[in-house]
Amino acid sequence: MRLIATLCLFATLSAGAQTIGQNKTPDAAQTYTMSMRSQLVVEAVVVKDKQGKPIEGLTAKDFTLTEDGVPQKIRYCELQTLPSEPLPIAPMPSTEENIKIYKRLARTQIAPEQLESANYKNRRLLALYFDMSAMPPGDQLRALRAAEKFIRTQITAVDLVSILRYSGGSVDVLQDFTADRNRLLSILETMVVGEGQGSVESADDASTSDTGASFGQDDSEFNIFNTDRQLSALQTASKMLGNINEKKALIYFASGLRLNGVDNQAQLHATIDAAVRAGVSFWPIDSRGLVAEAPLGDATQGSPGNVGMYSGTAEQADTTRFQQSQDTLFALAGDTGGKALFDNNDLTRGIVQAQKAISEYYLIEYYTTNAALDGKFRRVKISVNSDTSAKLDYRQGYYAGKEFGKFTVADKERQLEDALMLEDPITELTIAMEINYFQLNRAEYFVPIMVKIPGRELALAKRGGAEHTLIDFVIEVKDVYGGVTVSNVRDNVNIKLSDATAAELAKRPIQYDSGFTLLPGKYSIKFLARDDETGRIGTYQTNFVIPNLTKEVKKVPISSVVLSGQRIDLKDSLYNAAKGKEEIKDTAANPLVEDNKKLIPSVTRVFSQGKQIYVYLQAYQESSTITTPLVAFVTLYQAQKKVFETQPVAVTPAALSRLGTVPLNFTIGLSEIPPGQYDCQVTILDPTGQKGTFWQAPILIVP
């Protein structure tokens, strides 16, 4: 099969004005195949003089445009005139009219701009995007009222407004671009406050309630990563808007958007790059407005109940989490040419900012002469010939399209290497990853990684008639500060696609594991997986920290805590970089391997009722001259109540362990625990040293 990564608007079609003809053999039927590929690039250029006033009357001959230093021929140039005088205040539509309009089914696409159509000429395009999954009911109400106020009092004669909604599933187009204020007001009035709940962010820091705060996720284990889903939805909305050539502003209503340590940063890059290609600028509005936070949290959460509430750690963690939730919104705005509105109760002001930012501009189109679909960044430079003092504001470049064809083996290797180097990540496959660490000696740490890929995505190859599919894996670990590659892995797995296997893939994920030996420090990891049959590629990218546990004196130093639902024989092990190679000797250093059985980290932390949860970690007592036992136990919390707790166990370090390594194993049977969302807490106490460590993470138990 052949997959073409479609680039909306700025790279809508592929390659530059080339025609390829192919004739058949002389004895074949006299039919011919001709294919034409052209890549139309559109730039919205604001031109102002020294006084900041728009310069009008320019034509294509007045501009010089280059792409990567190569002059390009401008095919189209037109001035878009956009006045900013608001219309008279609109009356409210009747309730009957509201219901009639809202009963129409929501659409899943923005209507594309038709050739030779003037529907969007001299029009300002504003898309109101409501992320209902990221806003509690109070914030949803404020966002809807702000949008209603803007439509009634601030909309101008040239404004076209669209309404999009994301509630945790698909992106719904409730209203395509229209100037009908009554219609827009009707949609806003009938949107349900409170929908899309269940995807609220869960924190795990000093401010977290010790009674088991709610953990929001839906029924699919791969949808735990809420931020990835929200960013992917934004990427989808950008591609929708890319069908329209004119400049677009997407006003994003949300209650913050926080990238956690386990989130895939590649999705953030892919979302921003999709918006840049589509000519969309993000204008995020923090629907929380100006927030006055209580030091220990408000009435929506329980008290932290730990020493952090007295030392100020809980308040600091809460403040940091709030700031981080705005940092991602700031990045979305800054990297796409928009501006975020924070800490302001007048949410309408954010929409007005986006409205005023789109003033008069020139729409310039050209067919690029660079035919390569390599996914690389193309730098664009535009200048005015007659006035060197003119100030120009435009998109400085775009990422070219990416295409996978029937490559040779060498071509496929080159394509995978290029995908690893791309600044515009490919996110066609969903990837979840867990990174752990265990101390080997005073200097080194063993870092196992576990990756999950939904099997249903690989089952597509079977539907295409393939009997097998090869999954290629590439892993690169770099030092964040030095930028040096410290480790890399190249591997592949051949999966037979019988009818039974394909049916199993539709329900189960593919799992892959590998491991590295690293020193303490901050690292970045980039993981690529490619389905060799369909050419679909997925990217996972994140930063992680290996702490120096030998310097920990205030708490009991511990390794990562691994939650698992599987312990399997090594001969039945998952696909891993060492399997069948000499590196299999490294399994002796893997603490997850014991008695020829391997513990498989859950990654998504979703467990089936009736089975077991295995909890494994290591504690270290290197500085102790007397080996005293550590006491540890595991607790499950739900709805502010302790649901389950294991018996405390006392474990002493192994006699020959120089680090004083204390392995801690727990097995929790789930047959008596009802399905639902829980917080799993591990408590480790050193009675002699009067120290302790607490670790907590959300889990989900499903029927």
Summary of the structure (lengths in Angstrom):
residues: 703
radius of gyration: 28.2
end to end distance: 37.5
largest distance: 91.3
contacts: 2252
relative contact order: 0.12
helix: 22%
strand: 36%
